[in-house]
Amino acid sequence: MDLSYTPEEEDFRVRLRAWLADVLPGLPPKPSPDDWPGRRAYDLGWQRMLYDAGYAGLHWPVDAGGRGATPTQHLIFLEETEKAGAPYVGANFVGLLHAGPTVAAEGSAEQRARWLPPVLRGQEVWCQGFSEPDAGSDLAALRTRAHRDGDHYVVSGSKIWTSHAEVADWCELLVRTDVDAPKHRGISWLAMPMDAPGITVRPLRTLAGSAEFAEVFLDEVRVPVANRVGAENDGWRVTMVTLSFERGTAFVGEVVACRRVLGELAGEARENGRWDDVPLRRRLGRLNAEFRALWRLTQWNVSESERTGGVPGVGGSVFKLRYSQARQELYDAAAEVLGPEALDLGRPWTVDRLSSLSYTIAAGTSQIQRNIVAERILGLPKGR
């Protein structure tokens, strides 16, 4: 693992900082959390600014429209944009962080040319149609069916926890194309246009009061066979590529954000007198060590990604497992710092505390991550 930065990488950091300092003050105010059309426009506007400045798809291959930057440069980009308070990718996160990279890695030349440029230019939004109501944490137990009818698949079933489905143009969709095959071998990965007839989107309101997820019902939706990424029934392997991106680098910026929040919590505790609580100070100190270690683990994963050609490995599961728990512990500590004010949804960190509860489920539950670590890293036998 190389934790140092080259002169070229440090020069990239300096130029990025200068650009951020120049453009961020001129951004319009963020729209209301409930204004999804406004949020989509805001997020895609920021993406277009990144594209025009040459920072869109920084780590994507050049032939996929990116800059072909190293994973380390991408890490610097994520670190500096978060430190500067730049907008998150928001509604475009599925397209930018895992659907797009999956198409870049597994798609045909025609698919890459069709889907990748609009994501990078901030023109199209993707959502993820993986989870299902009856499958639980066993993603391969999905029941959404797709039968072949000429040049189309006819898809029926339902998905749940589909992020930003109400404003998405495309959905990375997992379907069962062979009901007689073993469950991991009868799955295909499709790109489904969200304006196709037969799609019903029903938003789900979260504990924090926002509707960032949706149920999606599919009633004989016709999806062109040309929209399948990878071979028919090889979707599970393609999905593992998707999940490696989702767990590998998608949370990197959030580690930087958590370290910033931790510093703000310490400042708040000093102001309101909670700093005199020795156990609380120890708790904040331990969390500081935790997030510093997670940042080093991120650097290790980036080094490994550089060695293996840019696709994150199973080390992403180690990171995701520990990060999701540490995030919950951080916002539990925030509630302790705030005291009774932690019940006020208008206070900083309160809504974040509610959303942190989902992190041990999102991108694969902690139980699934433990299985991956046990079987693929430690070499333990599969459970029965």
DOKOL-484325 format. One record per residue (C-alpha): residue number from 1; residue in three letters; x, y, z. Coordinates in pm, 1 decimal. Last residue first. Example, Ala and Ser with C-alpha at 12.3 -4.5 7.8 and 13.67 -1.06 7.14 Angstrom:
ATOM,nr,rest,c1,c2,c3
ATOM,2,ser,1367.0,-106.0,714.0
ATOM,1,ala,1230.0,-450.0,780.0
END
This chain:
ATOM,nr,rest,c1,c2,c3
ATOM,384,arg,-2585.6,-2395.9,562.4
ATOM,383,gly,-2294.2,-2157.4,597.2
ATOM,382,lys,-2022.7,-2147.3,333.6
ATOM,381,pro,-1679.6,-2261.4,449.1
ATOM,380,leu,-1427.6,-2002.9,573.2
ATOM,379,gly,-1172.8,-1865.3,327.8
ATOM,378,leu,-1097.9,-1552.9,532.3
ATOM,377,ile,-1133.7,-1313.4,240.5
ATOM,376,arg,-1401.6,-1464.6,16.2
ATOM,375,glu,-1603.4,-1672.7,262.8
ATOM,374,ala,-1583.9,-1480.1,589.5
ATOM,373,val,-1566.7,-1132.1,434.6
ATOM,372,ile,-1856.4,-1209.0,201.1
ATOM,371,asn,-2063.8,-1358.9,483.7
ATOM,370,arg,-1993.5,-1056.4,702.6
ATOM,369,gln,-2103.9,-826.6,418.7
ATOM,368,ile,-2430.8,-1019.2,389.0
ATOM,367,gln,-2501.7,-973.2,760.6
ATOM,366,ser,-2411.4,-604.5,735.1
ATOM,365,thr,-2679.8,-565.4,470.8
ATOM,364,gly,-2590.3,-496.9,110.2
ATOM,363,ala,-2562.3,-154.5,-52.7
ATOM,362,ala,-2805.3,-8.2,204.5
ATOM,361,ile,-2892.7,-220.1,510.1
ATOM,360,thr,-2634.4,-119.7,774.8
ATOM,359,tyr,-2661.0,231.7,632.5
ATOM,358,ser,-3032.1,266.2,699.2
ATOM,357,leu,-2998.2,382.5,1060.5
ATOM,356,ser,-2774.4,666.2,943.6
ATOM,355,ser,-3081.1,835.6,791.0
ATOM,354,leu,-3226.8,907.3,1134.2
ATOM,353,arg,-2898.1,1043.2,1266.8
ATOM,352,asp,-2858.8,1257.5,955.8
ATOM,351,val,-3201.2,1409.6,1029.5
ATOM,350,thr,-3078.9,1510.6,1374.6
ATOM,349,trp,-2726.2,1611.7,1266.9
ATOM,348,pro,-2792.2,1986.2,1252.5
ATOM,347,arg,-3100.0,2101.6,1440.9
ATOM,346,gly,-3433.1,2159.5,1264.5
ATOM,345,leu,-3550.9,1805.6,1330.8
ATOM,344,asp,-3546.8,1886.7,1704.2
ATOM,343,leu,-3523.6,1561.1,1900.5
ATOM,342,ala,-3145.0,1600.1,1940.3
ATOM,341,glu,-3222.9,1919.9,2132.0
ATOM,340,pro,-3282.3,1703.6,2441.1
ATOM,339,gly,-2906.4,1630.1,2461.2
ATOM,338,leu,-2708.8,1777.9,2173.3
ATOM,337,val,-2379.0,1606.5,2256.4
ATOM,336,glu,-2547.2,1273.7,2329.4
ATOM,335,ala,-2745.3,1295.7,2005.1
ATOM,334,ala,-2420.1,1362.3,1818.2
ATOM,333,ala,-2267.7,1053.9,1983.3
ATOM,332,asp,-2551.9,848.0,1839.6
ATOM,331,tyr,-2470.5,1020.6,1512.7
ATOM,330,leu,-2112.8,897.3,1518.9
ATOM,329,glu,-2210.5,547.2,1633.7
ATOM,328,gln,-2443.3,511.0,1334.8
ATOM,327,arg,-2165.1,622.7,1102.0
ATOM,326,ala,-1924.2,377.4,1264.4
ATOM,325,gln,-2162.9,89.4,1195.5
ATOM,324,ser,-2199.6,174.6,827.3
ATOM,323,tyr,-1824.8,232.2,798.2
ATOM,322,arg,-1733.0,-106.3,942.7
ATOM,321,leu,-1932.9,-318.1,702.1
ATOM,320,lys,-1873.0,-89.4,403.6
ATOM,319,phe,-1496.0,-100.2,448.4
ATOM,318,val,-1476.1,-475.1,487.1
ATOM,317,ser,-1711.6,-516.5,190.5
ATOM,316,gly,-1495.6,-285.5,-19.2
ATOM,315,gly,-1202.6,-516.6,48.5
ATOM,314,val,-1385.6,-753.0,-186.1
ATOM,313,gly,-1221.6,-579.9,-481.2
ATOM,312,pro,-1270.3,-246.9,-652.7
ATOM,311,val,-1244.8,-245.7,-1035.1
ATOM,310,gly,-967.8,-11.4,-1153.9
ATOM,309,gly,-716.3,-243.7,-1318.4
ATOM,308,thr,-620.7,-483.9,-1041.1
ATOM,307,arg,-320.9,-293.9,-901.4
ATOM,306,glu,-497.5,42.2,-908.0
ATOM,305,ser,-793.3,-111.1,-724.9
ATOM,304,glu,-561.4,-251.6,-458.9
ATOM,303,ser,-410.5,92.2,-403.1
ATOM,302,val,-761.9,237.5,-381.0
ATOM,301,asn,-863.5,-28.3,-130.1
ATOM,300,trp,-559.3,54.0,81.6
ATOM,299,gln,-639.7,425.1,64.9
ATOM,298,thr,-994.0,350.3,179.6
ATOM,297,leu,-855.6,141.9,465.4
ATOM,296,arg,-645.4,442.3,564.8
ATOM,295,trp,-959.0,656.0,564.8
ATOM,294,leu,-1137.3,395.3,772.7
ATOM,293,ala,-852.1,405.3,1024.1
ATOM,292,arg,-883.3,783.5,1052.3
ATOM,291,phe,-1256.3,734.1,1093.2
ATOM,290,glu,-1212.9,494.5,1384.5
ATOM,289,ala,-939.8,701.3,1553.4
ATOM,288,asn,-1170.0,1003.0,1555.2
ATOM,287,leu,-1451.7,781.3,1678.3
ATOM,286,arg,-1233.4,674.5,1971.9
ATOM,285,gly,-1165.0,1037.4,2055.3
ATOM,284,leu,-1535.2,1123.1,2040.1
ATOM,283,arg,-1611.0,840.2,2280.5
ATOM,282,arg,-1329.6,943.2,2511.2
ATOM,281,arg,-1467.2,1295.7,2520.6
ATOM,280,leu,-1812.1,1153.9,2599.3
ATOM,279,pro,-1669.8,940.8,2882.9
ATOM,278,val,-1499.2,1253.0,3025.8
ATOM,277,asp,-1809.6,1474.4,3030.5
ATOM,276,asp,-1655.3,1822.3,3058.3
ATOM,275,trp,-1697.0,1860.3,2682.9
ATOM,274,arg,-2074.5,1863.2,2736.3
ATOM,273,gly,-2054.0,2227.8,2840.8
ATOM,272,asn,-2259.7,2371.7,2553.9
ATOM,271,glu,-1971.8,2544.4,2372.0
ATOM,270,arg,-1708.9,2272.8,2412.6
ATOM,269,ala,-1957.3,2005.5,2307.6
ATOM,268,glu,-2047.3,2205.1,1995.1
ATOM,267,gly,-1681.1,2227.5,1896.2
ATOM,266,ala,-1631.5,1854.6,1945.1
ATOM,265,leu,-1940.6,1791.0,1737.0
ATOM,264,glu,-1805.6,2012.8,1458.8
ATOM,263,gly,-1483.9,1810.0,1450.9
ATOM,262,leu,-1682.5,1488.6,1427.6
ATOM,261,val,-1893.8,1635.4,1150.1
ATOM,260,arg,-1578.3,1699.8,944.7
ATOM,259,arg,-1458.1,1343.0,997.5
ATOM,258,cys,-1802.6,1220.3,897.3
ATOM,257,ala,-1792.2,1426.5,577.8
ATOM,256,val,-1453.6,1279.5,482.7
ATOM,255,val,-1595.7,930.9,537.4
ATOM,254,glu,-1897.3,1035.5,330.5
ATOM,253,gly,-1676.7,1120.8,35.7
ATOM,252,val,-1552.0,763.5,27.7
ATOM,251,phe,-1896.7,602.7,41.9
ATOM,250,ala,-1927.6,515.5,-329.4
ATOM,249,thr,-1567.4,390.9,-348.2
ATOM,248,gly,-1577.9,13.3,-300.1
ATOM,247,arg,-1926.9,-78.5,-186.9
ATOM,246,glu,-2118.6,50.6,-488.7
ATOM,245,phe,-1830.4,-20.4,-727.3
ATOM,244,ser,-1800.7,-380.5,-608.8
ATOM,243,leu,-2180.1,-401.8,-615.9
ATOM,242,thr,-2193.3,-328.1,-988.7
ATOM,241,val,-1919.3,-580.3,-1068.2
ATOM,240,met,-2102.5,-838.3,-857.8
ATOM,239,thr,-2414.1,-755.4,-1057.9
ATOM,238,val,-2235.6,-842.8,-1381.6
ATOM,237,arg,-2158.9,-1187.7,-1236.8
ATOM,236,trp,-2521.0,-1226.7,-1131.4
ATOM,235,gly,-2642.0,-1111.5,-1471.2
ATOM,234,asp,-2490.1,-1399.6,-1664.3
ATOM,233,asn,-2833.2,-1547.8,-1745.3
ATOM,232,glu,-2833.0,-1375.5,-2084.5
ATOM,231,ala,-2488.3,-1242.8,-2164.1
ATOM,230,gly,-2359.4,-908.2,-2046.9
ATOM,229,val,-2556.2,-584.2,-2034.4
ATOM,228,arg,-2906.6,-638.0,-2173.3
ATOM,227,asn,-3045.7,-329.0,-2344.9
ATOM,226,ala,-3019.1,-485.8,-2692.3
ATOM,225,val,-3284.9,-734.1,-2575.6
ATOM,224,pro,-3520.2,-439.1,-2582.5
ATOM,223,val,-3734.3,-394.6,-2269.0
ATOM,222,arg,-4110.6,-443.8,-2287.0
ATOM,221,val,-4288.2,-394.3,-1954.5
ATOM,220,glu,-4544.3,-665.7,-1888.5
ATOM,219,asp,-4663.7,-504.8,-1563.9
ATOM,218,leu,-4369.3,-376.9,-1359.6
ATOM,217,phe,-4432.9,-219.9,-1019.0
ATOM,216,val,-4169.8,8.1,-867.1
ATOM,215,glu,-4171.0,87.0,-496.4
ATOM,214,ala,-3994.1,408.0,-420.6
ATOM,213,phe,-3705.9,563.7,-234.2
ATOM,212,glu,-3603.0,920.3,-157.8
ATOM,211,ala,-3938.6,1029.0,-17.5
ATOM,210,ser,-3845.3,1253.8,275.0
ATOM,209,gly,-3992.0,1251.1,626.4
ATOM,208,ala,-3680.1,1145.8,818.8
ATOM,207,leu,-3834.1,804.0,887.4
ATOM,206,thr,-3865.9,758.5,512.5
ATOM,205,arg,-4160.7,814.7,281.0
ATOM,204,leu,-4191.2,561.7,-1.6
ATOM,203,pro,-4272.6,682.1,-354.8
ATOM,202,arg,-4496.8,463.9,-577.0
ATOM,201,val,-4371.5,423.5,-934.2
ATOM,200,thr,-4581.8,233.1,-1187.3
ATOM,199,ile,-4421.5,95.8,-1503.9
ATOM,198,gly,-4641.7,-74.2,-1767.5
ATOM,197,pro,-4555.6,151.3,-2061.8
ATOM,196,ala,-4186.0,248.4,-2085.1
ATOM,195,asp,-4094.0,589.9,-1944.5
ATOM,194,met,-3841.3,443.6,-1700.1
ATOM,193,pro,-3625.6,302.2,-1977.8
ATOM,192,met,-3490.0,-34.0,-1856.3
ATOM,191,ala,-3120.5,-121.9,-1868.7
ATOM,190,leu,-3107.4,-495.3,-1810.1
ATOM,189,trp,-2890.9,-731.2,-1602.6
ATOM,188,ser,-2987.4,-1100.4,-1638.2
ATOM,187,ile,-3045.0,-1372.3,-1376.8
ATOM,186,gly,-3075.7,-1750.7,-1415.6
ATOM,185,arg,-2734.7,-1844.3,-1279.4
ATOM,184,his,-2751.3,-1731.2,-916.5
ATOM,183,lys,-3089.5,-1899.8,-863.3
ATOM,182,pro,-2986.4,-2232.7,-1009.3
ATOM,181,ala,-3152.6,-2253.7,-1352.3
ATOM,180,asp,-3516.8,-2353.9,-1397.8
ATOM,179,val,-3661.4,-2001.5,-1374.6
ATOM,178,asp,-3437.0,-1874.6,-1654.0
ATOM,177,thr,-3460.9,-1500.9,-1732.8
ATOM,176,arg,-3493.8,-1373.4,-1378.0
ATOM,175,val,-3458.5,-997.7,-1375.8
ATOM,174,leu,-3214.1,-741.8,-1234.2
ATOM,173,leu,-3272.3,-384.3,-1344.5
ATOM,172,glu,-3040.7,-87.4,-1382.3
ATOM,171,cys,-3314.9,170.7,-1426.4
ATOM,170,trp,-3320.7,459.9,-1671.0
ATOM,169,asp,-3471.9,809.7,-1690.3
ATOM,168,ala,-3503.5,857.8,-1315.9
ATOM,167,val,-3706.5,1127.4,-1135.1
ATOM,166,glu,-3958.1,909.7,-946.9
ATOM,165,ala,-3711.3,621.3,-923.5
ATOM,164,his,-3481.3,830.2,-703.1
ATOM,163,ser,-3360.2,526.6,-505.7
ATOM,162,thr,-3551.5,205.0,-564.1
ATOM,161,trp,-3610.6,72.2,-212.3
ATOM,160,ile,-3851.4,-184.3,-361.1
ATOM,159,lys,-3888.8,-373.6,-686.6
ATOM,158,ser,-4185.9,-546.0,-846.1
ATOM,157,gly,-4271.2,-812.1,-1101.6
ATOM,156,ser,-4331.5,-842.9,-1475.1
ATOM,155,val,-4085.4,-799.9,-1762.7
ATOM,154,val,-4137.5,-882.4,-2130.3
ATOM,153,tyr,-3794.9,-908.0,-2288.0
ATOM,152,his,-3771.6,-776.2,-2639.7
ATOM,151,asp,-3627.8,-864.8,-2980.9
ATOM,150,gly,-3857.5,-1162.6,-3025.7
ATOM,149,asp,-4051.6,-1220.3,-2706.0
ATOM,148,arg,-3811.6,-1339.7,-2436.9
ATOM,147,his,-3944.9,-1382.5,-2085.9
ATOM,146,ala,-3845.7,-1156.7,-1797.9
ATOM,145,arg,-3957.1,-1239.1,-1445.4
ATOM,144,thr,-3916.9,-1041.8,-1122.6
ATOM,143,arg,-3872.3,-1310.8,-860.1
ATOM,142,leu,-3548.5,-1215.5,-684.0
ATOM,141,ala,-3391.9,-1481.9,-462.2
ATOM,140,ala,-3044.0,-1380.7,-583.6
ATOM,139,leu,-3068.8,-1064.8,-372.8
ATOM,138,asp,-3097.2,-1261.9,-50.1
ATOM,137,ser,-3119.0,-971.6,194.8
ATOM,136,gly,-3498.0,-972.3,179.8
ATOM,135,ala,-3624.4,-1145.6,-133.0
ATOM,134,asp,-3998.7,-1095.7,-82.9
ATOM,133,pro,-4018.0,-716.7,-122.3
ATOM,132,glu,-3752.7,-696.0,-395.7
ATOM,131,ser,-3413.4,-524.7,-410.0
ATOM,130,phe,-3231.7,-473.8,-743.3
ATOM,129,gly,-3397.0,-199.4,-947.4
ATOM,128,gln,-3139.3,79.6,-921.2
ATOM,127,cys,-3210.0,430.6,-1048.5
ATOM,126,trp,-3047.9,625.9,-1330.5
ATOM,125,val,-3060.4,995.9,-1417.1
ATOM,124,glu,-2998.1,1149.6,-1759.6
ATOM,123,gln,-2860.3,1480.6,-1887.4
ATOM,122,gly,-2578.6,1561.4,-1646.1
ATOM,121,arg,-2302.9,1551.4,-1907.7
ATOM,120,leu,-2141.2,1242.9,-1754.0
ATOM,119,val,-2466.0,1049.6,-1740.3
ATOM,118,pro,-2562.9,1155.8,-2093.9
ATOM,117,pro,-2218.7,1044.4,-2224.4
ATOM,116,leu,-2238.3,696.1,-2066.3
ATOM,115,trp,-2564.5,555.5,-2195.6
ATOM,114,arg,-2558.5,545.9,-2575.8
ATOM,113,ala,-2184.4,525.9,-2652.8
ATOM,112,arg,-2126.0,266.7,-2379.9
ATOM,111,gln,-2416.9,59.3,-2505.2
ATOM,110,glu,-2293.1,67.9,-2863.7
ATOM,109,ala,-1938.3,-30.5,-2762.1
ATOM,108,ser,-2078.6,-318.7,-2560.2
ATOM,107,gly,-2118.7,-299.3,-2185.1
ATOM,106,glu,-1919.3,-476.8,-1912.9
ATOM,105,ala,-1665.9,-231.5,-1766.2
ATOM,104,ala,-1808.7,100.2,-1887.7
ATOM,103,val,-2162.6,-29.3,-1835.2
ATOM,102,thr,-2068.4,-119.5,-1477.8
ATOM,101,pro,-1897.2,217.7,-1423.0
ATOM,100,gly,-2217.1,390.3,-1535.8
ATOM,99,ala,-2449.7,180.1,-1321.9
ATOM,98,his,-2222.4,211.2,-1014.9
ATOM,97,leu,-2112.8,557.3,-905.0
ATOM,96,leu,-2222.1,794.8,-1178.2
ATOM,95,gly,-2555.0,648.3,-1282.9
ATOM,94,val,-2660.8,547.4,-933.0
ATOM,93,phe,-2544.6,878.2,-782.1
ATOM,92,asn,-2727.0,1108.1,-1023.7
ATOM,91,ala,-2999.7,1217.8,-782.3
ATOM,90,gly,-2734.9,1343.1,-541.9
ATOM,89,val,-2383.1,1374.9,-686.2
ATOM,88,tyr,-2298.0,1563.6,-365.8
ATOM,87,pro,-2271.1,1940.8,-384.4
ATOM,86,ala,-1936.3,2098.1,-291.4
ATOM,85,gly,-1865.9,2162.1,77.3
ATOM,84,ala,-1496.5,2230.1,18.1
ATOM,83,lys,-1392.2,1931.6,229.6
ATOM,82,glu,-1628.9,1710.6,31.5
ATOM,81,thr,-1493.1,1828.7,-303.1
ATOM,80,glu,-1136.0,1784.6,-178.7
ATOM,79,glu,-1171.7,1428.4,-53.8
ATOM,78,leu,-1371.4,1301.4,-351.2
ATOM,77,phe,-1124.9,1452.6,-598.3
ATOM,76,ile,-824.8,1320.9,-404.1
ATOM,75,leu,-976.6,972.1,-412.0
ATOM,74,his,-1031.5,1003.8,-786.2
ATOM,73,gln,-666.7,1101.3,-824.2
ATOM,72,thr,-573.7,790.1,-626.5
ATOM,71,pro,-801.5,573.0,-842.2
ATOM,70,thr,-594.7,691.2,-1141.7
ATOM,69,ala,-747.1,925.7,-1393.1
ATOM,68,gly,-874.1,790.6,-1724.1
ATOM,67,arg,-1035.7,1123.0,-1800.1
ATOM,66,gly,-1382.6,986.6,-1863.1
ATOM,65,gly,-1582.8,942.6,-2181.7
ATOM,64,ala,-1594.1,564.1,-2187.2
ATOM,63,asp,-1289.7,543.8,-2417.1
ATOM,62,val,-1102.3,756.4,-2164.4
ATOM,61,pro,-1175.4,506.6,-1887.4
ATOM,60,trp,-1376.3,641.3,-1591.2
ATOM,59,his,-1175.4,781.7,-1300.3
ATOM,58,leu,-1269.6,1146.0,-1355.0
ATOM,57,gly,-1620.3,1068.9,-1466.7
ATOM,56,ala,-1688.4,1440.6,-1474.4
ATOM,55,tyr,-1393.5,1662.3,-1374.3
ATOM,54,gly,-1316.0,1820.6,-1710.8
ATOM,53,ala,-1445.3,2168.9,-1625.2
ATOM,52,asp,-1745.0,2138.7,-1859.2
ATOM,51,tyr,-1828.9,1799.0,-1710.9
ATOM,50,leu,-1805.4,1920.1,-1352.7
ATOM,49,met,-2033.9,2212.0,-1437.3
ATOM,48,arg,-2275.0,1969.9,-1604.3
ATOM,47,gln,-2279.0,1757.5,-1288.4
ATOM,46,trp,-2364.2,2063.9,-1084.7
ATOM,45,gly,-2660.8,2135.1,-1311.4
ATOM,44,leu,-2760.6,1769.1,-1286.2
ATOM,43,asp,-2779.8,1797.4,-908.7
ATOM,42,tyr,-2977.4,2121.9,-915.6
ATOM,41,ala,-3221.1,2003.0,-1183.9
ATOM,40,arg,-3282.6,1674.7,-999.9
ATOM,39,arg,-3327.3,1858.7,-671.2
ATOM,38,gly,-3579.4,2094.9,-828.1
ATOM,37,pro,-3778.2,1808.3,-981.1
ATOM,36,trp,-3758.8,1638.6,-639.6
ATOM,35,asp,-3878.5,1931.6,-433.6
ATOM,34,asp,-3924.3,1757.8,-97.2
ATOM,33,pro,-3566.4,1825.0,20.4
ATOM,32,ser,-3618.8,2195.9,-64.1
ATOM,31,pro,-3388.8,2333.6,-331.3
ATOM,30,lys,-3021.5,2417.2,-272.1
ATOM,29,pro,-2930.5,2781.6,-313.8
ATOM,28,pro,-2770.8,2879.3,-646.5
ATOM,27,leu,-2397.1,2819.7,-694.3
ATOM,26,gly,-2174.5,3125.4,-735.5
ATOM,25,pro,-1967.8,3076.8,-418.9
ATOM,24,leu,-1878.6,2724.5,-535.2
ATOM,23,val,-1716.6,2820.3,-865.8
ATOM,22,asp,-1383.9,2990.5,-781.1
ATOM,21,ala,-1291.9,2807.2,-461.2
ATOM,20,leu,-1374.1,2479.3,-632.5
ATOM,19,trp,-1145.6,2561.2,-925.2
ATOM,18,ala,-857.1,2656.1,-695.9
ATOM,17,arg,-896.6,2339.9,-489.7
ATOM,16,leu,-894.5,2129.5,-807.4
ATOM,15,arg,-573.9,2294.9,-929.5
ATOM,14,val,-398.6,2231.3,-597.0
ATOM,13,arg,-514.2,1867.4,-580.5
ATOM,12,phe,-398.5,1796.8,-937.5
ATOM,11,asp,-58.8,1941.8,-849.5
ATOM,10,glu,-45.6,1706.8,-550.0
ATOM,9,glu,-120.2,1414.4,-779.9
ATOM,8,glu,151.6,1516.0,-1023.7
ATOM,7,pro,402.9,1556.1,-740.0
ATOM,6,thr,321.0,1198.0,-633.6
ATOM,5,tyr,113.1,1126.7,-325.2
ATOM,4,ser,211.3,896.1,-38.3
ATOM,3,leu,0.9,620.5,121.1
ATOM,2,asp,134.5,340.7,-101.7
ATOM,1,met,0.0,0.0,0.0
END
